[in-house]
């Protein structure tokens, strides 16, 4: 049974879909939810599923405390689900090809530092793009530049607002992220 850890910074709707998906799985289970924000709603979602949580500061992540916790919990695979900090290289090296992120756009478009959440959807709308979507990729030392594993697209209609674009993208995230993770582990 593979042990999964989810790193999240916010509300955790994707994390909850993943917890739900693996709740009765014979292949893998979510063994830890870790967040850099002690008030992140994802921690409440984890309690609902009885999954242990861990909070840490950026300094503790840089100093190796997060890596130590993941190793102590014998984590096999790390999932970034709305996690906004850059991952230190020692953490990436500890999970080669076993750390994935989801991005709310079709990379390489609208990726990089500062491009997350509504900022991405606003950029898509401002550019007049006719489609957007999600990208699930391996994590490397650069924001949103790891090997692409999966992409799914949705149309952007002229009447769509950044908020309606966000709804469409969330639907893709919730539908595909747990399935893609299962195929990887």
CORGI-V245142 format. One record per pair of residues at least 12 apart in sequence whose C-alpha atoms are under 6 Angstrom apart, sorted by the first residue. I is the first residue (numbers start at 1). J is the second residue. D is the distance in whole Angstrom. If there is no record, write none. Layout:
# CORGI-V245142
i->(I | I)
j->(J | J)
d->(D | D)
This chain:
# CORGI-V245142
i->(1 | 1 | 2 | 2 | 3 | 3 | 3 | 3 | 3 | 4 | 4 | 4 | 4 | 4 | 4 | 5 | 5 | 5 | 5 | 5 | 6 | 6 | 6 | 6 | 7 | 7 | 7 | 7 | 8 | 8 | 8 | 8 | 9 | 9 | 9 | 9 | 9 | 10 | 11 | 11 | 11 | 12 | 14 | 18 | 32 | 32 | 33 | 34 | 34 | 34 | 35 | 36 | 36 | 36 | 38 | 67 | 77 | 77 | 78 | 79 | 79 | 80 | 99 | 99 | 100 | 100 | 100 | 101 | 101 | 102 | 102 | 103 | 103 | 104 | 105 | 105 | 105 | 106 | 106 | 106 | 106 | 111 | 112 | 112 | 121 | 122 | 130 | 130 | 131 | 131 | 131 | 132 | 132 | 133 | 133 | 133 | 133 | 134 | 134 | 135 | 135 | 136 | 136 | 137)
j->(27 | 28 | 28 | 76 | 28 | 29 | 31 | 75 | 76 | 29 | 30 | 31 | 75 | 77 | 78 | 30 | 31 | 32 | 33 | 78 | 33 | 78 | 79 | 80 | 34 | 35 | 80 | 83 | 35 | 81 | 82 | 83 | 35 | 36 | 37 | 82 | 83 | 40 | 40 | 41 | 42 | 42 | 174 | 178 | 52 | 53 | 53 | 53 | 54 | 55 | 55 | 55 | 56 | 57 | 55 | 91 | 98 | 99 | 99 | 99 | 100 | 101 | 138 | 139 | 137 | 138 | 139 | 136 | 137 | 135 | 136 | 134 | 135 | 134 | 132 | 133 | 134 | 132 | 133 | 134 | 135 | 144 | 143 | 144 | 162 | 162 | 155 | 156 | 154 | 155 | 156 | 153 | 154 | 152 | 153 | 154 | 169 | 151 | 152 | 150 | 151 | 149 | 150 | 149)
d->(5 | 5 | 4 | 6 | 6 | 5 | 6 | 5 | 5 | 6 | 5 | 6 | 6 | 5 | 6 | 6 | 6 | 5 | 6 | 5 | 5 | 6 | 5 | 6 | 5 | 6 | 5 | 6 | 5 | 5 | 5 | 4 | 5 | 6 | 6 | 6 | 5 | 5 | 6 | 4 | 5 | 4 | 6 | 5 | 5 | 6 | 5 | 6 | 5 | 6 | 5 | 6 | 5 | 5 | 6 | 6 | 5 | 6 | 5 | 6 | 5 | 5 | 6 | 6 | 6 | 4 | 5 | 6 | 6 | 6 | 4 | 6 | 5 | 5 | 6 | 5 | 5 | 6 | 5 | 5 | 6 | 6 | 5 | 6 | 5 | 5 | 6 | 5 | 6 | 4 | 5 | 5 | 6 | 5 | 4 | 5 | 6 | 6 | 6 | 6 | 5 | 6 | 5 | 5)
